[in-house]
Amino acid sequence: MINLQIAKAPTPEVSGEPRPKAPLEETLDWLRSEVWFLPVLDQRGEDEILGYNAHGCFD
């Protein structure tokens, strides 16, 4: 779902104004449909991803 007002808004570089944020519910809808159900391709555990070793220290 794309917010047409935001899509048609001038870019910040041109207008000098910050781009308006999408409403929270619209952002959550996009996350639910596009991101949350993607397959997890990285089979490492949470500690491995964060960089902790077998002794609980950060490497």
N, CA and C atoms as a LAMMPS dump frame, in Angstrom:
ITEM: TIMESTEP
0
ITEM: NUMBER OF ATOMS
177
ITEM: BOX BOUNDS ff ff ff
-5.0000000000000000e+02 5.0000000000000000e+02
-5.0000000000000000e+02 5.0000000000000000e+02
-5.0000000000000000e+02 5.0000000000000000e+02
ITEM: ATOMS id mol type element x y z
1 1 1 N 0.849 -1.164 0
2 1 2 C 0 0 0
3 1 3 C 0.903 1.239 0
4 2 1 N 0.675 2.123 -0.928
5 2 2 C 1.497 3.319 -1.037
6 2 3 C 0.634 4.542 -0.76
7 3 1 N 1.138 5.425 0.067
8 3 2 C 0.457 6.677 0.341
9 3 3 C 0.767 7.621 -0.815
10 4 1 N -0.237 7.959 -1.607
11 4 2 C -0.011 8.782 -2.792
12 4 3 C 0.433 10.194 -2.45
13 5 1 N 0.002 10.71 -1.31
14 5 2 C 0.441 12.051 -0.916
15 5 3 C 1.943 12.063 -0.692
16 6 1 N 2.445 11.023 -0.037
17 6 2 C 3.885 10.963 0.232
18 6 3 C 4.638 10.671 -1.057
19 7 1 N 4.096 9.775 -1.884
20 7 2 C 4.769 9.424 -3.128
21 7 3 C 4.894 10.628 -4.067
22 8 1 N 3.901 11.516 -4.051
23 8 2 C 3.912 12.686 -4.932
24 8 3 C 4.562 13.911 -4.294
25 9 1 N 4.934 13.804 -3.033
26 9 2 C 5.533 14.94 -2.326
27 9 3 C 6.897 15.263 -2.926
28 10 1 N 7.248 16.537 -2.995
29 10 2 C 8.576 16.887 -3.51
30 10 3 C 9.662 16.323 -2.612
31 11 1 N 10.778 16 -3.205
32 11 2 C 11.874 15.443 -2.417
33 11 3 C 12.454 16.521 -1.512
34 12 1 N 12.967 16.135 -0.34
35 12 2 C 13.502 17.131 0.602
36 12 3 C 14.627 17.97 -0.003
37 13 1 N 15.424 17.366 -0.898
38 13 2 C 16.531 18.119 -1.493
39 13 3 C 16.015 19.296 -2.323
40 14 1 N 14.848 19.112 -2.937
41 14 2 C 14.291 20.157 -3.794
42 14 3 C 13.539 21.193 -2.976
43 15 1 N 12.712 20.746 -2.033
44 15 2 C 11.86 21.68 -1.301
45 15 3 C 12.513 22.227 -0.034
46 16 1 N 13.518 21.542 0.476
47 16 2 C 14.154 21.98 1.704
48 16 3 C 13.384 21.585 2.951
49 17 1 N 12.267 20.883 2.793
50 17 2 C 11.455 20.453 3.922
51 17 3 C 11.598 18.946 4.103
52 18 1 N 11.491 18.469 5.357
53 18 2 C 11.557 17.022 5.571
54 18 3 C 10.352 16.327 4.962
55 19 1 N 10.565 15.106 4.481
56 19 2 C 9.49 14.32 3.891
57 19 3 C 8.507 13.91 4.995
58 20 1 N 7.204 14.041 4.767
59 20 2 C 6.239 13.658 5.803
60 20 3 C 6.279 12.149 6.043
61 21 1 N 6.07 11.748 7.291
62 21 2 C 6.072 10.335 7.632
63 21 3 C 4.715 9.724 7.316
64 22 1 N 4.756 8.452 6.929
65 22 2 C 3.513 7.716 6.688
66 22 3 C 2.828 7.465 8.032
67 23 1 N 1.514 7.384 8.032
68 23 2 C 0.811 7.061 9.28
69 23 3 C 1.275 5.701 9.816
70 24 1 N 1.292 5.557 11.127
71 24 2 C 1.785 4.342 11.766
72 24 3 C 1.061 3.096 11.258
73 25 1 N -0.247 3.145 11.178
74 25 2 C -1.005 1.964 10.763
75 25 3 C -0.646 1.554 9.334
76 26 1 N -0.413 2.523 8.473
77 26 2 C -0.008 2.214 7.101
78 26 3 C 1.372 1.554 7.071
79 27 1 N 2.275 2.033 7.911
80 27 2 C 3.607 1.445 7.993
81 27 3 C 3.526 0.019 8.511
82 28 1 N 2.719 -0.207 9.54
83 28 2 C 2.556 -1.556 10.087
84 28 3 C 1.922 -2.496 9.064
85 29 1 N 0.954 -2.009 8.304
86 29 2 C 0.343 -2.831 7.258
87 29 3 C 1.391 -3.25 6.231
88 30 1 N 2.255 -2.318 5.845
89 30 2 C 3.308 -2.631 4.879
90 30 3 C 4.265 -3.675 5.456
91 31 1 N 4.668 -3.487 6.718
92 31 2 C 5.557 -4.461 7.347
93 31 3 C 4.92 -5.849 7.391
94 32 1 N 3.653 -5.904 7.756
95 32 2 C 2.959 -7.199 7.83
96 32 3 C 2.909 -7.881 6.474
97 33 1 N 2.676 -7.139 5.429
98 33 2 C 2.511 -7.758 4.117
99 33 3 C 3.828 -8.019 3.396
100 34 1 N 4.867 -7.237 3.665
101 34 2 C 6.095 -7.339 2.889
102 34 3 C 7.293 -7.919 3.635
103 35 1 N 7.322 -7.816 4.948
104 35 2 C 8.548 -8.138 5.668
105 35 3 C 8.393 -9.285 6.657
106 36 1 N 7.397 -9.227 7.51
107 36 2 C 7.316 -10.149 8.641
108 36 3 C 7.225 -11.608 8.254
109 37 1 N 6.713 -11.925 7.062
110 37 2 C 6.539 -13.316 6.675
111 37 3 C 7.612 -13.805 5.716
112 38 1 N 8.665 -13.036 5.541
113 38 2 C 9.776 -13.5 4.722
114 38 3 C 10.472 -14.656 5.429
115 39 1 N 11.006 -15.598 4.662
116 39 2 C 11.696 -16.721 5.315
117 39 3 C 12.994 -16.262 5.975
118 40 1 N 13.35 -16.919 7.052
119 40 2 C 14.604 -16.629 7.734
120 40 3 C 15.683 -17.451 7.039
121 41 1 N 16.628 -16.79 6.399
122 41 2 C 17.666 -17.476 5.647
123 41 3 C 18.93 -17.675 6.454
124 42 1 N 19.079 -16.947 7.526
125 42 2 C 20.264 -17.053 8.368
126 42 3 C 19.969 -18.049 9.478
127 43 1 N 20.653 -19.185 9.482
128 43 2 C 20.376 -20.249 10.433
129 43 3 C 21.16 -20.121 11.736
130 44 1 N 21.954 -19.041 11.875
131 44 2 C 22.713 -18.848 13.119
132 44 3 C 21.764 -18.502 14.262
133 45 1 N 22.202 -18.81 15.475
134 45 2 C 21.42 -18.455 16.656
135 45 3 C 21.552 -16.964 16.951
136 46 1 N 20.723 -16.475 17.849
137 46 2 C 20.738 -15.043 18.195
138 46 3 C 22.092 -14.603 18.726
139 47 1 N 22.713 -15.443 19.575
140 47 2 C 24.011 -15.078 20.136
141 47 3 C 25.081 -14.988 19.056
142 48 1 N 25.033 -15.893 18.072
143 48 2 C 26.013 -15.845 16.986
144 48 3 C 25.843 -14.59 16.144
145 49 1 N 24.619 -14.231 15.888
146 49 2 C 24.361 -13.03 15.082
147 49 3 C 24.862 -11.79 15.818
148 50 1 N 24.646 -11.734 17.126
149 50 2 C 25.086 -10.587 17.914
150 50 3 C 26.588 -10.585 18.155
151 51 1 N 27.253 -11.742 17.968
152 51 2 C 28.692 -11.791 18.109
153 51 3 C 29.197 -12.306 19.437
154 52 1 N 28.357 -12.956 20.249
155 52 2 C 28.811 -13.495 21.52
156 52 3 C 29.482 -14.845 21.302
157 53 1 N 30.558 -15.107 22.029
158 53 2 C 31.247 -16.4 21.907
159 53 3 C 30.711 -17.388 22.942
160 54 1 N 31.34 -18.575 23.028
161 54 2 C 30.879 -19.633 23.934
162 54 3 C 30.992 -19.239 25.402
163 55 1 N 31.798 -18.223 25.719
164 55 2 C 31.98 -17.769 27.109
165 55 3 C 31.072 -16.587 27.456
166 56 1 N 30.197 -16.212 26.526
167 56 2 C 29.282 -15.11 26.778
168 56 3 C 29.889 -13.733 26.587
169 57 1 N 31.092 -13.701 25.985
170 57 2 C 31.754 -12.419 25.736
171 57 3 C 31.527 -11.984 24.297
172 58 1 N 31.481 -10.705 24.105
173 58 2 C 31.306 -10.166 22.764
174 58 3 C 32.624 -10.18 22.016
175 59 1 N 32.655 -10.765 20.827
176 59 2 C 33.875 -10.799 20.007
177 59 3 C 33.878 -9.669 19.004
